[in-house]
Amino acid sequence: MIVMGGIVGSGIFMNPSVVAKQVHTPFLILGVWLLGGALAMLGAFIWAELATRLPGAGGQYLYLREAYHPAVAFVYGWVLLLVTQTGGMAAVAVTFARYYREITGAVWSDSAIAAAVLLGLTAVNCLGARAGSNVQSALMLMKTGAIAALVIAGAWLGGGVIHPLPLLDRPVSLGLLGALGAGVIPVAFAYGGWQTSTFVAGEMRNPARDLSRGLILGVSGVVVLYLAVNFVCLKVLGPEGLAATRTPASAVMRAAMGERGAWWIAVGIAISTLGFLSQGMLTAPRVYHAMARDGLFFESVGRLSSRTGAPVTAIVLQGIAATAIAFSGKYEQILNYEVSVDFIAFSLAAGALFLFRREGRAPAGGKIYRAPGHPYTTALFVAACVAIVASTVFTDPLNSARGWGIMLTGLPVYWLWRRNAKKTI
């Protein structure tokens, strides 16, 4: 449930239409989603082994610190706070805003509504982990119900039929390859989040068994779920109709059950996106806390509230950064902004597995889960991450450059921080 909750947010409700704008046949659309699922599964295998070799709190931050250098880990935490985690939250908040406007007819901009919900959830999570987790649990149930309703109602009542031919929407060419690359970007975002489950590895009784199983079963379940949603969208709307709508889930339910069905699914989706945002508020501050513990961030960021036990400063910083990104661009722009940098960190963390195996890194007496097919599957995952980064740069160089610029500023910040820390000592 932690793995699936970290993955299933808003992407599956918005990104089918974003993908359909790039590739225009059922074969290509479903193929891109299946490809993204295969990539996520490879990542689950790798992270399951990483988590059992270094079963400490902090997840990816810890792997990068131990494999390379504290500077690399710092830059990861830096961009997690300023780009990847907050960018993903901003994109999800924009999704909430679009469905909220459809439900209520509000005239506010998407960015203004997204900012309001981000700041509201920041305040809730500052009240403590219990308040945040209670809200998240309730919203997770609503999310599951919304997806089940979409698939069942769309398949049974939505009508339509999938036309499997033609397989391709254009001749095999660089243009087709570029379109597939552009389609993979929103899919990669929709499948992202499985890595956040490793943040809690240090608090599990048997991470070698439970986390590895959870990663594999959780990602497998999401792949099935995502393919089912896309199949229903294609069946009911067709590739052209799917590409034309900004709210595909509502369009499917409108065809199946009329305006009342569209209204209810919009409510369910809008509420479910809040659960994903709440999950991000709960998990990511563990990384900022680990950075502060290593002396690489403000001491106050790692400090817990004496009254609520919540890392209030870290939560507030994250909420403010996500709000700023929500105001900075539209949904598709945020995807490129976030994915470009996130997959650099993925490729480095996966590459760490080569180093840990060579060193024989493992906890004393601990059982190690071994990623099947290594080193070939790990190398394939790294290559795929590099290709996705290249695709984001080619598709949207301006927003990719913004993300890269923030990432690179982390290096001088790290060295200045270390120098000041040594002077203090």
N, C-alpha and C positions, 0 to 999 in steps of 0.2 A: 504493500500500500504506500510506503514511503517513496519507493521508486516510481510507481505509476502517478502518485500525486505530484511528484516533482516534474514529470514530463507533461501530463495532460493539463494544459492551461487554456489558452485561447486559440493557439495555432490551428488546431483541427477545425475550428469553427470559422476561421477567416481565410486560411491559406489555401484551401481547395480552389477558391476563385483566383487567388494570386498565381497559383501554378497554371491554371487553365488559361490565363492570359499569355503565358509563355509557350506552352505546347497545347495542341488543340485536338488530339484524338484520345479516346479512352485508353488505348494501349500505352501511349506515352505518359498520360497523366497518372494512371495506376502504376506504371513502370517506375516513374520518378519516386512515388511514395514507397514502393517496394524497395527501391535502391536505398532510400533514406533509412528504411527500417533495417536493412542488412548492415548499413554502416553503424547504426545505433547498437545492433547486436554485437558487432565486432568490438565496439567501445565497451559494452557491458562485460565481455570476456576479459578485456585488458584491465579495466578498473576493478573487477572482482579479484584479480591476482594482485594488483597494486595494493588494494585494501587489506589483503591478508598478509602481505609482506611488510607493510607499515600500518598497522592497525591503530593509528593514533588519531586524535581529533584534528580537524583542519583539512582532511582530504587532499585535494589537488595541490593546495598550498604546501602541504607537507612533502608530497612526492617531488615537487619541483625544488624545494629547498635541499632535500637530501641527495637528489640526483645531480644537481648542477651547482647552484650557488645561492646564498640568501638573496642576492640581488634579483635573480630570476623569480624567486618566490614573491619578493616584494612587488615586482612589476605586475605579477599575476593578481595579487591582492589589490594593487592600485587600480588596475583596469576592471577588476570585479566590482569595485566600489563606484568607479566613474563611468564605466562603459558597459560591460557584459551583463552583470546582474541587474544593474539599474536600467540598462537599455532594454533587456527582456521585460522587466517590470513595466517600463514605459509603454512598450508595444502591447502588452496585455491590457494595460489601463486604457489605451486608445480603443481596443476592441470593446471593452466595457462601455466606453463612451458612445460608440456607434450603435450598439444594441440599446443602450439607455435612451438615446435620442429616438430610436424607432418605437420604443415602448411609450415614452411620455410626450413625444413631439417637442422636446426642449429645443430652444434656439441657441443655446450655448455652443461654443466650438468644441470639437473633440478634445483639444488640448486642455481647455478649461475644466471640462468634466473629469478628464484623466487626472489632472492635478488635484482636484478636490478629493477623489477617491484614494489617491496615493497618500495624501496628507492625513486623511481620516484613518486609514489602516495603520499608518505610522503611529498615530496617537493611541489606537487600540493596543498595539503591541508594546508600547511603552508602559502599559499597565501591568505587564508581566506575561510570562510564558503561558500560564494557565488561561488567561483571557484570550491570548492569541490562538492557542491550540483549540480552545472550545469553538471559537469562530471558524477556524479552518476545518474542523471535523464536520460541523454542520454544513458548511458550503461544499465539502467534498461529496457528501451524500446527494446534494442537489445537482452537482456536476454529473455524477453517475446517472442519475435519473434523466437528466436532459439528454445525454448521449444515447441512452437506451431508447428513449421516446423518439428521437430523431431517426435512428436506424429502423426500428420496428414500424413506426407510422409511415415513413418514407417508402419502405420496401413493400408494405401491404396496401397502402392507400394512395401512394403518390402517383401511380401510373407510370407511363413511359417505358422505354426499352433502350438497352445499350446496343449500339451498332458497332461491332468490333472492327469493321473495315471502313476506311483504310487504316492501316497500322500507323503510318507516318503522315504528318501534315505537310511535308516538304521533302525534296530529295535529300539523300544523305550528303551532307556538306558541312562546312564550318558553321554555317548559319544554324543548322539543326543542332550541332554540338553546343553552340553558344546559347541557344534557347534551353537546351537541357540543363546547362550549367546555371542559367538564371532561375530555372524551375527548382533546382536543388536547394537554393538559398532559403526560401521560406519553409521547405520540407525539413532542412537541417535545423532550423529554429524550432519547428513544431516537435521534433524528436528530442530536442535538448532538454537537459534537466536530470537525466539519470545519474550524472556524476555527483549531484548534491547529496545523494544518499550516503556517500562515503564520508561526509562531514561528521556523521555520528558513529563511525566505526569504532572509535575509542570508547564508546559507551555501550557497546554490544557485548554480550556474554561469549558468543562464539561467532565472530565475524567471518572466519574461514568457511564456515558452513552456511550461516544464515544470510550474510550479505551477498555471497556469491550466488546462492539460490535466488535471493530476492532480485538481484540485478537481472539475471537471465530470465526468470519467469515474468518479472515486471515488464521488461522491454518486449518480450514475446507477446504479452497480452496487449500492449499498446499498439504493436504492429498490426495485430488482428483487428483491433478496434478502429484504427485509422483507415485501414483498407476498406472496412465495412462502411464507414462514413462516406468515403470517396465514391464507393460503388453506388451507394444510394443517391448521392448528389448527381452523379453522371446519369443514372437511370431516370431520375425525375426531371432534371434540368437540361441534360445534354451538355456537351462541351461548350457550345455557344452561350447557352443560358447561364452556365456556371461562371463563365468568364465575365458575363455582363453584370452580375450582382455583387454587391459589397458585403451582403449578409446572406451567404448561401444556406445556412441552417434555417433561417426564417423563410427563405424562398421555398425550400423543400417542404416545410410544414404547412406553408400557405397552400401549396398544391395538394397536399394530403388531407388537410383538415380545415382549410379556409383561413380567414383572418384570425379567428380565435386560436387556431393551432399556431399560427405565426407569432401571435402575441405571447402565448405561453412558453414557446421555445426561446423567444427573446428574453423573457424573464429568467428562465432557467440558465441560459448562457451568461447573461449579465451577472447573475449571482455567482455562478461557478467561477468566473474569472477572478472574483474577489478571493476565492479560496487559494488560487495559485499565487496571488499577490501576498496573501497572508503567510503562505508557506515560505516564500522568499524572505519575508521579514524575519521569520524564525530561524532559518538555516544559515544564511550568508553571514550574519554577525559573528558566527563561530570563527570564520576566517579572519576577520578584523581583530577578534580577540587574540587569536594565535599570533598575529603580527605584533600586536602590542606586547604580548608575553615575550616575544623574541627581541623586544626593544626596537622594533622597526616601525612603530606608529605611535601616535599620541597615547600616553598612558591612560587618559580618560576614556579612550575608545574601548579599552579592554576592561574598564571598571563596571561592576554590576551595581545596580541601584540597591541600596540597603533596604528599601521598602518593598520593592516588587521583584528583585532579583533579575531584572531585565537589563541588557546592555543598552541603556537609553541613548547614549551618545552615538553609538554605532548605528542604531536603528534610525535616529533622526538624520544622521549624515546620509544614509542610504535613501531615505524618503525624499530629502531635498534634491539629491542628485538625480533620482528617477523623475521627479517633477520637472527639473530643468530640461532633461532629455525629451520628455513628453511635449514640451513647448517648442523643441528645436526642429521637429520635422514630422512628416506624415508616416503612416504605418510602414509602407514599403521602404522608406528611407531609414527608419529605425532598424529594420531587419538587416540591411546591409551594414549599418553602423555597428550593430552588435555582433553579427555572425563573423564578420571579417576578423575581429580581434579574438573572439572566443575560440575559433578553430586554430589559431596559432598556439594558444595554451593547450588545446587538446593534443596537437601533434607533439609538443614538447613533453607532455605528461606521458603519452604513449611511448615515446622514445625512451623515457626513463626506465621502462621495463627491460630494455636491452641491458642497461647498466646494472640494474638490481640483480638480474639473473647471472651476469658475469661475476658480480661480487658475492653472489650467494646470500644476498640480504634477506633475512627472515627473522621473525621474533623467536626467542628461545623456546623450544618445545612446541612451537605453533605449527599447525597443519597449513600447508600452502595450497591454495587453489591454483591450478595451472591453466592459462589461457590456451584453448585448443588451437593447433595450427601455427603457434608461434615458432619461428620468427616471421613466417610468411603472412599470416593474418595481421600481425602487428604492423609489419611494413606496409601492407595494403591500406590499413587504417590511416597511417601517417600520410601516405601518398594521397589518399582521398581528402584528408583535411587540408593539405597543401593546395589541392585542386579547387576546393571550395573557397579558400582564401583568394586564390587567383581569380576565380569567377566573380567574387564580390568586388574586387578591385576593377575588373574589366567592366562590370555592369554599372557600378556606381562609384567611380573613382573619388568624387568629392567627399561623400559621406564615409567611405573607407579611409580616406586620408585623415579625416577628423578623428576617427577611432585610433588610427595608427599614431597620430600626433599625441594624443593623450597617453597612449601606451609608452611612447618614447620619452615623454617627460618624466616618467617614473624612474628612469635611470639616474639623472642628476639629483632628483629628490632623494633617492636611496643613498647616494654617496654623501650628500650634504647631511642627511640624517645620521649616518654612521660617523661622520667626522664630528658633528656636534655631540653625539653620544660619547665619543672617546674623550673630547675636551671636558665633558661633565664629569667623567670618571676620573 
